[in-house]
């Protein structure tokens, strides 16, 4: 039995795991109502993901969740790699501490994270429905009809929404309903995951043990939680069958002696390295594991999903509020697929090298690493994890028409501490930039701002927050509608000294869209107009969308400060 109703929320988020709850919180923080459905009766009680990087914490900051998330994480210090004889090789910590405003790597327990995200979402009056399953999708002009089933009553009902965001995991129902295949490979390696409690460690870093006889990963968490992962040999385990307590004790013996009651979870599994062939069909988007799955060795499965959420949420919000046209939604897959694919491939390679069971390959690995550590450049390459794919994009909402500063375009802008007028209180950069597009003028003149604003107006670009960046240890000053900021920790100076006299356009997900001089503003604005032009109002309302005049009263307006 089914009955139809119009949802008050324009976005249906399918799946209330950490990625689904993140994208929902981001959307709600941007003034977009959401309907979240989850087939399970409550948030997960299994500690699957265990590490959040600084990029993810920055996304939670954008959603107004920093204070809550910091209560359930351990600010970590990276990953320590051990050689074939369990001797320390090096520790990778990402380079400059707090480059993005947070610790490079942070341990957590997934059930605690999900509880926090869900509680905040409910307090924000989002519509969250557990024990509710998506069973069908039908797209039509202007929206999507989603058939939902209440698993407690067996009743079906239809809801009308504008967009569907699939965060329903590797076995995504949405992906199957859309007929989207995944490409890549599933590995035949068998691993055992053991989660323990009452198992206190002093280490704040993950430990990767490269002993070819038994590769292992150990990540200590908060409040006595710990994750162990062991590579199994042929015949030692089968996915789906629980290991014996004696076998668990045997594997843990070189590291810990624990009681059976301290074993919270033990699962044998095989991993996948696959990416969906399409991330969007019409008004439906794949996010997180629904779009990509990767080996666990780089700790980037959940973090890649949070990057997806941060990229898509601001675009959906600005389209819903009528400040951007739907063309910008095409950039989601363009910007995220290359990096996610690179991270899948990197995770495979890292596992092949660090977790090898070949004695000669392990010996060669250890010798090469020790040789690299001799030279400063080699040491930086390893300890700063320069071998990890950078979160950048060369297509989508970017313009490379500027004459200089192109090394910044597509990259993730660091988040230093800055001082801003009038309070001059040191604060994180994102607190000044706000939730929308931001245009930073680096030591530019007032006449340069006038040229840029005129070019943006002629191209019909949406509003942006205007920020004056002052270098050379000078105090910031306010000028009209612009906010002035200056360096507080040395990062701003080193970051922008090469682009003094130019403008830096930063997107809400903090990736740089363009770097240009005032006399290049016309061409850059025209180049970005495809993505950032304000849509022309029409007299015919399209169901499920809003123009600037009809947007919800709580809409976030993206205007100069």
Buried (B, 14 or more C-beta within 10 A) or exposed (E): EEEEEEBEBBBBBBBBBBBBBBBBBBBBBBBBBBBBBBBBEEBBEBBBBBBBBBBBBBBBBBBBBBEBBBEBBBBBBBBBBBBBEEEEBBBBBBEBEBBBBBBBBBBBBBBBBBBBBBEBBEEBEBBBEBBBBBEBBEBEEEBBBBBBBBBEEEEBBBBBBBBBBBBBBBEBBBBEBBEBEBEBEEBEBBBBBBBBBEBEBEBBBBBBBBBBEEBBBBBBBBEEBBBBBBBBEEEBBEEEEBBEEEBBBEBBEEBBEBEEEBBBBBBBBBBBBBBBEBBBBEBBBBBBBBBBBBBBBBBBBBBBBBBBBBBBBBBBBBBBBBBBBBBBBBBBBBBBBBBBBBBBBBBBEBBBBBBBBEEEBBEEBBEEBEEBBEEEEBEEBBBBBEEBBEBBBEEBBBBBBBEBBBEBBBBBBBBBBBBBBEEBEEBBBBBBBBBBBBBBBBBBEEEBBEBBBBBBEEBEBBBBBBBBBBBEEEEBEEBEEBBBBBBBEEBBBEBBEEBEEBBBBBBBBBBBBBBBBBEBBBBBBBBBBEBBBBBEEEEEEEEBBBBBEEBBEEBBEBBBB
